Amino acid sequence: MASDRTASQPESSRGYAPASGPESERGAGPRAGSVQCTSRAAPAIGAPGHQAGAGPALHDLDQATIVARAQNGDVSAFEWLLSAHEGGVFRLALRMLGDRAEAEDIVQETFIAARRSLPDLAAPQSFIPWLYRVATNKCFNLLRSRRRHPAHPDAFDDGSVPAGSHDAFAWGEADPRHQGDTCGGLCQDPALRYEAEAQMRALTGLLQAVPAGPRACWLLRDVHEFSYTEIATIVHLPESTVRGRIARARRILAEGMQSWR
Amino acid sequence: MAMNGGKPRLGCGRLIDDVWASIDQPATIHERSCRDCQSARAALDHLEAVTRSMRERDRGDAAQRPSSRVREAIMAVARAEVRRSRRVPLATTPLGTIDISEQALNDLIRFAASTLPGVRARRCTVLRSPTPQSSPGGPSSAGVVDGGDVRITLTVALSSQVRIPATMTLLRERVGTIVQAQTAITMQQIDIGVEDLYDA
């Protein structure tokens, strides 16, 4: 169950140990320049990889090294990052927009923009939140453009409340037969598996009734497992506002899902 | 349920956020006697179970990824942009100049560095040297590196098991030797920045 724990990796490790302090050495060689040692790297990560063509395969390297290589123009490193994170970015966009073609456009725009801006990323270890920030902003921009077209209304901020959800609502009693029996794709029983799939479809549908701001925060926290601090950075809001939006989204979704309990 | 200060509260006054934060712990005395809290815990618990199922299914579901066409389009743009890097002349022949792109030289340097055990090459930058041959109004030298005066900065991550001074010496030798053998460029200066240590 989620609390404000450090986020786990969407599809690869995001762990990063802090700097261990500077060391330096000036060595020999052809007019040796400076040598500076500034931090301690994360352990190697596991994700879909490609051979870098140099030394160990990319999937044996820490993510900061892969990001640094991509910043340096290494196409293989960039492709590795694309493989590792295109799925996560796509799922975020798909659930934000509810449209597969638009979600694919967001993935394409996000990674092309990310590649062009990569050299400006000061800290390679912040690559993943930075990538999701680019994607989230693009989703918000698309939703705002939809609002300007009446054919595609979409509640955006915290002010609107979806139909069927109101403050006076009282959560009903749970059916004890169904407590904790949601087992997703892991169920062996076809009936239970079918019910689990139906519940996931219901949740996906309900999400579209959640205003875009809380929807993004909830997805980033409960589906993509970013920390509250990371989400505050991604959506450019105070952490307290992020917590409020996530709580609001949970309330709407929990209420909407009660008929499945 | 009521909204208070932008944060939803239960009828008993508790924040939903607080109920969520303690949902994986046994119910408190208040929660055991409060119908609002009991209902909220059950509803949130159910939501978390469905969400967890969705997370687990997503990771292995090919339908939850973009089509290969998207990746191909992104990589086509990436490769086209890489080809626009500066050039480093290697030799002049009666048929013209042979040169190498700065990006290819970077790749070669990272390759050379990474052949040393315990070294992970990160960024390589070919420094811009003064170009006295360029004159105002003359042809721009912005897209060309002086092949006779190549100076680089290389950042690396090192295994915590290696001795840094000895590795630096080996690293310079290795990079200089491989680049010379492959391109005939003799490096004039190799600055190395060790920006990370990794456990291995």
Interface residues (C-beta under 8 A of the other chain):
Chain A: M1 A2 S3 D4 E11 S20 E23 E25 G27 A28 G29 P30 R31 A32 G33 S34 V35 Q36 C37 T38 S39 R40 A41 A42 P43 A44 A52 G53 A54 G55 P56 L61 D62 A64 T65 A68 R69 Q71 N72 G73 D74 V75 F78 E79 L82 S83 E86 G87 F90 R91 L94 A103 E104 V107 Q108 F111 I112 R115 R116 D158 D167 A168 F169 A170 W171 G172 E173 A174 H178 Q179 G180 T182 C183 G184 G185 L186 A196 Q199 M200 L203 T204 D222 V223 E225 T241 R243 G244 I246 A247 R248 R250 R251 L253 A254 E255 M257 Q258 W260 R261
Chain B: M1 A2 M3 G5 G6 K7 P8 G11 L15 I16 D17 W20 A21 I23 D24 D36 S39 A40 A42 A43 L44 D45 H46 L47 E48 A49 V50 T51 R52 S53 M54 R55 E56 R57 D58 R59 G60 D61 Q64 R65 P66 S67 R69 V70 R71 A73 I74 M75 V77 A78 R79 E81 V82 S85 Q103 N106 D107 R110 F111 A112 A113 S114 T115 L116 V119 R120 A121 R122 R123 C124 T125 T153 T155 A157 L158 S160 I164 P165 M168 T169 R172 E173 G176 T186 M187 Q188 Q189 I190 D191 I192 G193 V194 E195 D196 L197 Y198 D199 A200
